[in-house]
């Protein structure tokens, strides 16, 4: 967040809805009456559509609005907007683009005359429609139509300054669009119109991922960073990034039983509310089963849980869990467990966060299960590092609400523990349960152990475990006479000299 003003100054400002509530959130309340805003981005990012939402919001508020357009015809604009359920037929339209006569007729000017004639004509047309209609809102789509008819950049800047002052004197809120080359969409330097505008909204489209950012908003400030944006059947949807808020909640490390005595023993009694637990290990070792076991235990103890599946379907997860004796269907029927399957590359991380938080508000769960981290990074739009930052923000919000978060994470080695979690996510984790394969006397065993616990004691030894039909996770005795499990090297029998508990509080 940046560039905030005092409450007194805010009270003197009249806010204007953008037509997209979440964009208003990024703008710290909305546009400001009488100000001018620049919406820019590469072709296809949704600039015109964002402006059409702005006009529709004005019509809904019984305001008079004007659509100044220069690239599409009025008929095309209305048809395209209607396809996204945006009705702007009651807007006043002014076409400043070249008509068919420009192509059909043999007109010619010398260079100076052309710019002077067309520039003055544009100015007069805009002035007349504003004086005749007296609009509260104007969309200029695109503003570059004015730039094309000015003889140089200096004259263009003067024309813009004059137009902006004219509109502000009449308290007309203006949104202007501009198309940028794709190479320019990530630049941070400002040109004349960005400097003259009271606010700038940047739209991005990279490898089919849409983003939105507000780098500038005079008078109110803005929510910084980039945020999720989608164009769906009803137009633009904006998903602000999840930002944890500081609160005065007292941390209560109440233990939640996993429903599995030996696993509770490893964890020093269970997992605490308001913590994040990672279940890490190589593919096929039983991470999802361990997570399902914990969910089952929480529900059997009277709790509720949400589960988000990134690497398998709900039907497959339910079938596999019930084969192991975990009554997932019954828990779903009793509405104590809700499962969501995420389709690949359909949602941004911000949209996923919002979906989770909406379900948390609706169901007030004791735990949230994310299965698994690799699928999360593949299924959601965005680069790995931004996805991890968004996951961090989401888990912090859930922790602040006293919800236990359980995440499965895949290790890239079949044996040993080179790193506790993938992609440097261990800082998110309060608890890490690691599963690994171990070769002992020529046979391959499975090992389970707790390698991190921020709160309280835990059993520091690795134990044998198995995944058995009808029983699920079965934890056996510790590897008391075996060493080298964490290194992944060959293990050797040694005298029993294990330490049973470790305190890392």
N, C-alpha and C positions, 0 to 999 in steps of 0.2 A: 504494500500500500504506500502511496506517495502523494505529496502535494496536497495535503488536507488543509482545510481552512477551519476557522473557529465556528462554534455553533451559532454565534450572532450573525456572522456573514452568511451562513447557510440559510438562516431564517429569511434573509432578504432576497434569496434566490427562488424563483418559481421553477419547479421541476416539470419536465415534459417527458411522458412515457415514450420509449423507443418502439413499443409494440412487441418487444421480446423481454419479458421480466428478468431473465438471467443476464441480459446485456445491461439492463438498468442496474443490476447488482454490481457489475464490473465498473459502471460509471458512477458508483456511489450514490445512486438514486435516480439517474436518468439524465437526459439532455437538460440544458438550461435554456429557458425561454429567451428567444432573441439572439441566441448564439449560432455560430456556423461550425459544422462538423465535416471532416473529410473522411470518407470511407474508401480505402484503396487496397488493391491486391491484383494478382494476375487474373487473366481471363478465366471465367468459370468458378470463381471463388464465392460468388453469391452477393456481390455488391449491390446490384439492382434490387435483388430480393430483399436485402436488409432495408433498403430505402422504402420499398413497398410496404413492409411491415410498419414502418414509421408513418406513412400516409394513412394506412388502414386504422392505426391507433388514433390518429387525428379525426378521421371520419366517425369512429366509434364515440369520440368525445364531442360530436356535433360541431367540429371545427371545419373551416373551409381550407382545402389543401390544393396545391398546384403541383403538377408533375411536368417539369421542363425536360424534354427528352430530345436526343439528337442522333441516336443510332438505330433504335427500333421505332416502328410505327406505333400509333396508338392502338390499333387493332391487335398487333402482335403482343404488345405489352399486356393488354387485358386478357387475351387468351392464355398466355403463359402464366400470369398471376393466378387466374382462375383455376388452372390445373393444380395449383398448390393451395387452393382454398382461400385465396386472398382476393377479395372483391373491392376494387378501387374504381368502379365505374362512375361514382359520384365525384371523383376528383376533377379539377379543371386541368386540361392538357394544353401544353404549348410546345409545338414541334419547331425546334431551331436547327434541325438537320436539313441538308439539301434535298429539295423535292425532285420529282422526275423531270421537271423542266430543265434542271441543271444539266442533265445528260442529253435531253432531247433537243434543246435549243442551242443555237450558236451564239453564246454570250462570251464576251471577252473584255477584260479590263487590263490596264497596265498594272504592275505589281502594287504600287502605292494606292491606286484607286480601289483595287479589290479589297485590301485590308481595311481601308477607311470606310468604304461603303458597307461591307458586311458587318464589321465591328459595331458601327453605329446602329445598323438595323437590329442586331441582336440586343443591344443595350435598350433600344426603344421598345422592342417587343416585350422584353422582360419587365421593363418599367411600367408599360401599359397594363399588362396582365396583373401585376401586383396592385396597381392603383385601382383597377376596375373590380378585382375580386376581393381584395383586402384579405389575403390568406393568413392563417396562423402558422402554417407549415409549407415548406417548399422542398421538393426533391429535384436537384439538378443532376441529370444522368445522361452523359458524363460532363464534368466541368471542363474537360479538355476541349470540348466543342468551342468554348470561348477562346482558348489558347490558339487554336488553329487560325483564327482570323486576325490576330494581332501581329503587327509587323516585327516586334522584337520582345524579348523577355521583360524589359523595363516597362513597355506599354502594357503588357499583360499583367504585371504586378499592380500598376496603377489602376487598371480596370477592376482587378479583384478587390483592391482596397476600397474603391468607390462602391462596388456592389455590396460588399460586406457591411459597410457603414450604412448604406441605404436600407438594407434589410434589418439591421440592428435598430435603427431609428424607428422603424415600424414594428419592432418586436416580433419579427418573423423568424421562427426557428428553421434553420436550413441544413439539409444534408446534401452533400455533393459527393459524387463518386468519381474515381479515377482508376484507369487500368495501368498497371505497372508491368514491365518486362519481368519474367520469372527470375532473372538474375538479380533484380532490384528488390524483390519482395522481402528479403531479410536484412537489407541495409538499414542503418540507424541514422544516417545523415538526413537533415531536413532541408527541403527546398522552400521556395516562396510561399506556396499555398499551405504547406504544413506549418510554416511559421505564422501565417496569418490566421489559420483556423484556431478555434477555441478548443477543439478536440480532434484526435486522430484515432481511427479504428483501422487496424490492419487485418486483412484476411489472407490466409495461406492455404495452399493445396500442394502437398508434397507426397508423392507416391500414394495417391488416393487417400491421404489423411488430411482432413480439414482442421484448421486451427484459427483462433481469433485472439487478438491482443489489443489493448488500449494503452499505448505508450504516453498519451498526453490527454489531460482534461483540466482545463483552466477552471479555477474556482471551487471545484469539488474534489479533485484528485481522482484516482482510479485504483482498481485492483491490478497489480502488476503481474507480469508473467504471461504465458500463453495458456489458452484454455480450449476445451473441446468444442467443436462445432459440427453439426450434421444438417443436411438438407433432406427432410423427410416429406411425407405426403401432405403435411400442413405447413410447410415452409421451413424456416430456420429454427433449429434448436441449439441453444448454447448451454454448455456444461462447465461452470467455473471450477477451477481446481479446488480440492478439499484442503482447507487451511485450518489446522487445529487451533482452538481458542484456549487461552489460559483460563482456568476456573479455580475456584476455592474448594473443590471437592477434596475431602480427606481420603487418602488412599487406604483401602481396607483389604489387606492381603488374605481374604477368605479363600480357603482351599475348596476346589471343586474336584470331587472324585471322578476318576476315569472309568469307574465301574469294574476295574480289573485290579484286584488286590496286588499282585506282583508288580504291575506297572506303577500303581500308587506308591509302592515301596521304593522303586527306583527314583521316583520324583519327590520323595520326602513327604508323601501324603496326598499328592495330586498336583493340579495346576491352580495357580491363583487367579482370581478375578482381576481383570484389568491388566493382563500380561499377554505377551505374544509368544507362542510356542512353535518352534520349527521341528518337523519330523523329516530328517534328511537321510539320504541313502541312495544306492544305485538302483537302476531300473529293475523292477520285478521283485524287490526285496520285501515289500509289504507295507510301504508307507501309507497308501490309501486305506488299506485294511486297518492299520493302527489308528488312523484318523477316524475311520468309521466306528472302531471299537470305542474310542473316546466319546464320540457323539452318542452312541448307544448308551454308554454309562451315564452321561449327563442327563439324558432323557429318562432313563430308568430311575434316576434319583430325583425326578420331579422337575427337571429343568427343560428348557427349550433351546433349539439351535437352528441356525441357518447354514446351508451348505452350498458352495459354488463350485461347479465341476468344469474344469478346463480341458481335461484330457480324455474324458469318456462321457458317454451319454448317461442320462438318468437311469434308463432301463438297464444298461450294463452295470452301473454302480449298484443298483438295487439287487439285481440278480446275483452278482458276485458276493455281495454282503450277506444276502440271505442264505446262500450256499454254505457260508461260514457260520451260520447260526445267529446272525444279527437281524432283528425284526424291523428292518427299515420301512417296509410297506405299512406295517402296523403303526409305526411312529408317525408316518406321513398322514395316515388316515385319522389319527388322533389329533392332528395339527399341532404336534410338538416338534416336528422337524419339517423344514421347508427346503427343497432342493431347487437350484437353478442351473441350467446348462447354458454355457456361453458359446455362441457361434463364433468361429474365427473371423477376425478383422471386420466385425460389424460395429463394435463400440470402441470409443476412446476410453482411456483409463478414467477420465473425469466422469463420463457417463456411467461406467461401471460403479464408481464410488457413489454416485447419486442414487443408483438403483439399490445398492447395499444399504445406504443410510435411510432410504425410504422404507425398505423392509424392516430395518431395525426400529424405526418409529412405529411401524404397524404391529410388529410381533414382540418387541422387547425381549430379545433372546438372551440367554446366558452365555452362549458361545457362537462364534462365526468360524466356519471351516472353509478354507480356500485350498482346493486340490487341483493342480499343483502350480508351483511358481513358474516352471518352464512353460507350461501351457498358458499361464497368465501372460507371459511376455510374448508368446506367439499369437495368441488370440486377440489381444487388444492392440489398437493402433499406437504407434510411437516407438521411439528408440528405447533400448534397454534401460539406460540410466534415468530417463525421464519416468519410465514406468515404475522403476524402483522408488524414485522420489515420491510418486503419487501413492504407491503402496504404503510407504512410510507415513504419509499424511493421513491415509485412511485408517491405518492401524492405531495411530495416535488418537484419532477421534474416538475409535471404538474403545481403546483403553481408558480414555477419559470418562466414558460412560459405564465403566466397570464390566466390560464384556471381555471374556477370554477369547483370544484369536488363535486359531490353529492353522498352520500352513505346511503343506508338504513341499519338499524341495529335493530335486534330483542331483546326486553327486556324479561327477564325471569319471570316477574310478570304481571298479568292481569291488576292490578290497582296499582296506586302509582308510584313513581320514586325512587327506591332504589339506582340506579346508572344511570348516564346520558347515558352511553354507555356500551356495553358488553366488557368483557376481557380487561378492562383498556385501551380503545382506545380513551378516551376523550381528551388526549393530542394532538392527530392528528387533532381534530376538531377546527375550528374557529367559527362555528355556530352549535348549536344543537337545532333542532326542535323536541319536544317530543309530542307524541300522547298517550293518555291514556283513559281508561274507568273510568267513575265516577258515583257513585250511589248517586242520588239526589231524596229524597222523595220517595224511593222505586223503582225508575226507573233508567235504565242504560243509561247514556249519554256518548258521546265522547267529549274529551277535547283536544285542541291543544294549545301549548304554546312554547315560546322560552326560553330556560333555560341557554343559553350561546351565547354571541356574542362579539367577541373580538374588533370589530370596530364599533363605533357609538352607537346611541340609539336604543332601541327596546321596544316594548310593553311587559311589564312584567306580564301581566294578562293572565290567561288561558281562551280560548274562546270555546264555543260549536261549533261542526262542524258535518257534515254529508256527506256521500258518496251517491249521488243521480244519478239515471239513467238519461243519457242525459245531465247532468250538471257537473258531477265529484265531486270535492272537493267544498263543500259549507260551508263557515265559517260564523257562526252566532254571536250573541252578547257575551260579556264576562260573566264569572261567578262572577259577582261583589259581590254577597251576599253569596258566598259559600267558605268554607275554608276546608283544609285537603286534597286537590287534590294530592299534592306531596307525602304525607305520606301514601296514600292509605287507610286511616282509614275512618270511617263514616263521612260524611260531614254535616255541620250544617249551617242554615241560620244565617248570621251576618249582622250588619249594613254596608252599602256601604262605605268603607273607603279605596278603592283601590288606588294604585299609578300607573299612566298610563305609565310612561317611566322609564327606568333605563339606566345609562351610565356606561359601563364597558370598555371603551377604555383605 
